[in-house]
């Protein structure tokens, strides 16, 4: 049950399934539901912090991981792009991660629900169950004929980012570069153009978070749905290639879209460094800036839990109400807190899935 007086938090992005994929299904489910204290997320800590639901990403890990930790201590850096992932490996990893999400739902005794419609979402939140949206971050598992897209849609896929920060069949992700504009490389491929149309046809929400600028404008031109970035921040505050420019924010506002503010410290800090001592006020600066450019109804939270280094004052999902308390100190009243922390995401998904 939620703690009395909490503001519920709906999260735009997490990488729990990637972390759980490193363990057997039974061990992963038991650890998550029972509270093993690993990573940023498990059910007891989510309850403690008021986490009411969010996007649970399937991300296919790199074949070869770049050793980039030392780069984030420099004034300027660029993380080398990893190689692409073969289709068969990507599909196997995607199925394995989806299976873990389904197993959690089955074993949760109703405390965790995969949501496929807006009614499912609102019903789960009203019932104090975790409302989970199945999301794919980087479409390496989708084949050129879109058979896998249809299978995943039938399984519950309702949100998809065409690329992560590596190239694939559909487009070119934006590298992790600081300082840098996001205008790096080519946009969507011909297959990427088709992917946008196939997602629009099925009402699968498209996430522009990891697209470079050309890819962003390709989606803006092709898609008939709201423009959504599930876990991105303001480039004007932190000039990282992963963050959104004012021009992109204007397009998102015009299309009645949404941005979820990322807790990754290297996307928050004006110096782009990976430092857990990042004050929550720096994160709130992004929230306020986005509200000024998008309006109160188009800004939410997108933690990147289990996939990023986050401020120590948040720590894990158990610390989410610390962020809420810091927002109150910055003048957020209760109605605005509920919008940014939860209700805006529910409204945005309803617009996207309608």
Residue pairs with C-beta under 8 A, 6 or more apart in sequence:
1 47
1 128
2 8
2 47
2 50
2 52
2 128
3 47
3 48
3 50
3 321
6 49
6 50
6 321
6 324
7 50
7 321
7 324
7 334
7 337
7 338
7 341
7 342
8 50
8 51
8 52
8 125
8 338
8 341
8 342
9 49
9 50
9 51
9 52
9 301
9 320
9 324
9 341
9 342
10 52
10 53
10 54
10 125
10 131
10 300
10 301
10 341
10 342
10 345
10 346
11 51
11 53
11 54
11 55
11 260
11 301
11 302
11 303
11 305
12 54
12 55
12 230
12 231
12 260
12 300
12 301
12 302
12 303
12 345
13 54
13 55
13 57
13 135
13 137
13 209
13 230
13 231
13 260
13 262
13 302
13 303
13 304
13 307
14 40
14 41
14 54
14 55
14 56
14 57
14 303
14 304
14 305
14 306
14 307
15 57
15 59
15 137
15 304
15 305
15 306
15 307
16 32
16 39
16 40
16 41
16 56
16 305
16 306
17 56
17 57
17 58
17 59
17 97
17 98
17 100
17 101
18 57
18 58
18 59
18 61
18 97
18 306
18 307
19 38
19 39
19 41
19 306
20 28
20 29
20 31
20 32
20 97
20 100
21 28
21 93
21 96
21 97
21 100
23 31
25 99
25 100
25 103
26 103
28 100
28 103
29 100
29 103
29 104
29 107
30 36
30 107
31 38
31 42
32 41
32 42
32 43
32 104
33 42
33 43
33 104
33 107
33 108
33 111
33 112
34 42
34 43
34 44
35 42
35 43
35 44
35 45
36 42
37 45
39 305
39 306
39 316
40 303
40 305
40 306
40 310
40 315
40 316
40 317
41 51
41 305
41 306
41 316
41 317
42 317
43 108
43 111
43 112
43 130
45 51
45 316
45 317
45 318
46 130
46 317
46 318
48 317
48 318
49 316
49 317
49 318
49 319
49 320
49 321
50 320
50 321
50 324
50 341
51 130
51 317
51 320
52 125
52 128
52 130
52 131
52 342
53 115
53 121
53 124
53 125
53 130
53 131
53 132
53 133
54 131
54 132
54 133
54 303
54 345
55 133
55 135
55 159
55 230
55 302
56 101
56 132
56 133
56 134
56 135
57 135
57 136
57 137
57 307
58 93
58 94
58 97
58 98
58 134
58 135
58 136
58 137
58 141
59 97
59 137
59 138
59 164
59 307
60 85
60 89
60 90
60 93
60 94
60 138
60 140
60 141
61 93
62 82
62 83
62 85
62 166
63 82
63 83
63 85
63 89
64 82
64 83
65 82
66 79
66 80
66 82
68 77
68 79
68 80
68 176
69 274
71 77
71 78
71 79
72 266
72 272
72 273
72 274
73 273
73 274
75 271
76 178
76 179
77 176
77 177
77 178
77 272
78 175
78 176
78 177
78 178
78 180
79 165
79 175
79 176
79 177
81 165
81 166
81 167
81 173
81 175
82 166
83 166
84 140
84 166
84 167
84 168
85 93
85 140
85 166
85 168
87 140
87 141
87 143
90 140
90 141
91 141
91 148
93 141
94 136
94 141
94 148
94 152
98 134
98 152
98 155
101 114
101 132
101 134
102 114
102 155
104 112
105 112
105 113
105 114
105 132
108 129
108 130
110 127
110 129
111 129
111 130
112 129
112 130
112 132
113 120
113 124
113 129
113 130
113 131
113 132
114 132
114 133
114 134
114 156
115 121
115 124
115 131
115 132
115 133
115 158
116 156
116 158
117 353
118 346
118 349
118 350
118 353
118 354
120 131
121 131
121 133
121 346
121 349
121 350
122 346
124 130
124 131
125 131
125 342
125 346
133 158
133 159
133 349
134 152
134 155
134 156
134 157
134 158
134 159
135 157
135 158
135 159
135 160
135 161
135 207
135 230
136 142
136 152
136 157
136 159
136 160
136 161
137 161
137 164
137 207
137 209
137 210
138 161
138 162
138 163
138 164
138 166
138 168
138 173
138 210
139 149
139 160
139 161
139 162
139 163
139 168
139 169
139 170
139 195
140 168
140 169
141 148
141 152
142 148
142 149
142 152
142 169
142 170
142 195
144 169
144 191
146 194
146 195
146 198
149 157
149 195
149 198
149 199
149 202
149 204
150 202
153 202
153 204
157 204
158 203
158 204
158 205
158 349
158 353
159 204
159 205
159 206
159 207
159 230
159 352
160 199
160 204
160 205
160 206
160 207
161 206
161 207
161 208
161 209
161 210
161 211
161 230
162 168
162 170
162 171
162 188
162 192
162 195
162 196
162 206
162 211
162 215
162 219
163 170
163 171
163 172
163 173
163 210
163 211
163 215
164 173
164 210
165 173
165 174
165 175
165 176
165 210
165 242
166 173
167 173
167 185
169 189
169 191
169 192
170 188
170 189
170 191
170 192
170 195
171 186
171 187
171 188
171 189
171 192
171 211
171 215
171 218
172 185
172 186
172 187
172 211
172 212
172 214
172 215
173 210
173 211
173 212
173 215
174 182
174 184
174 185
174 210
174 211
174 212
174 213
174 215
174 241
174 242
175 184
175 185
175 241
176 240
176 241
176 242
176 266
177 184
177 240
177 241
178 239
178 240
178 241
178 266
178 272
179 239
179 240
179 272
180 239
180 240
180 241
181 213
181 235
181 239
181 241
181 245
182 212
182 213
182 216
182 235
182 241
182 242
182 243
182 244
182 245
182 248
183 212
183 213
183 214
184 212
184 213
184 241
185 212
185 214
186 212
186 214
186 215
187 211
187 212
187 214
187 215
187 216
187 217
187 218
188 195
188 196
188 214
188 215
188 218
188 219
188 222
192 215
192 218
193 218
193 222
196 206
196 218
196 219
196 222
196 223
197 222
198 204
199 205
199 206
199 223
199 225
200 206
200 223
200 224
200 225
203 225
203 352
203 353
203 354
205 225
205 226
205 228
205 349
205 352
205 353
206 219
206 223
206 225
206 227
206 228
207 228
207 229
207 230
208 215
208 216
208 219
208 227
208 228
208 229
208 232
209 229
209 230
209 231
209 232
209 242
209 302
210 242
211 218
211 219
212 241
213 245
213 248
216 248
216 251
217 251
219 227
220 227
220 251
220 255
225 352
226 255
226 256
226 257
226 258
226 348
226 351
226 352
227 251
227 252
227 255
227 257
228 252
228 257
228 258
228 259
228 348
228 352
229 244
229 252
229 257
229 258
229 259
229 260
229 302
230 260
230 302
231 260
231 261
231 262
231 264
231 302
231 303
231 304
232 242
232 243
232 244
232 259
232 260
232 261
232 262
232 267
232 302
233 240
233 242
233 243
233 244
233 261
233 262
233 267
233 268
233 286
233 290
234 243
234 244
234 249
234 286
234 289
234 290
234 293
235 243
235 244
235 245
235 246
236 245
236 246
236 289
237 243
237 268
237 270
237 285
237 286
237 289
238 266
238 267
238 268
238 269
238 270
238 272
238 286
239 270
239 272
240 266
240 267
240 272
242 262
242 267
243 267
244 252
244 259
246 293
249 259
249 290
249 293
249 294
250 293
251 257
252 258
252 259
252 294
252 298
253 293
253 294
253 295
253 298
256 298
256 351
257 294
257 298
257 348
258 294
258 298
258 299
258 300
258 344
258 345
258 348
259 290
259 294
259 298
259 299
259 300
259 302
260 300
260 301
260 302
260 345
261 283
261 286
261 287
261 290
261 299
261 300
261 301
261 302
262 268
262 302
262 303
262 304
262 308
263 283
263 301
263 302
263 303
263 304
263 305
263 308
263 310
263 311
263 314
264 304
264 308
264 309
264 310
265 273
265 274
265 275
265 276
265 278
265 308
265 309
265 310
265 311
266 272
266 273
266 274
266 309
268 278
268 282
268 283
268 286
268 311
269 275
269 278
269 282
270 282
274 309
276 309
276 310
276 311
276 312
277 311
277 312
278 311
278 312
279 311
279 313
280 311
280 313
280 314
280 322
280 323
280 326
281 326
281 330
282 311
283 311
283 323
284 323
284 326
284 327
284 330
287 299
287 327
287 340
288 330
290 298
290 299
291 299
291 340
296 336
296 339
296 340
297 339
297 344
297 347
298 344
298 348
299 339
299 340
299 344
300 340
300 341
300 342
300 344
300 345
300 348
301 323
301 340
301 341
303 310
303 317
304 310
305 316
305 317
313 319
313 322
313 323
313 326
314 320
314 322
314 323
315 322
324 337
324 341
327 337
327 340
328 337
332 340
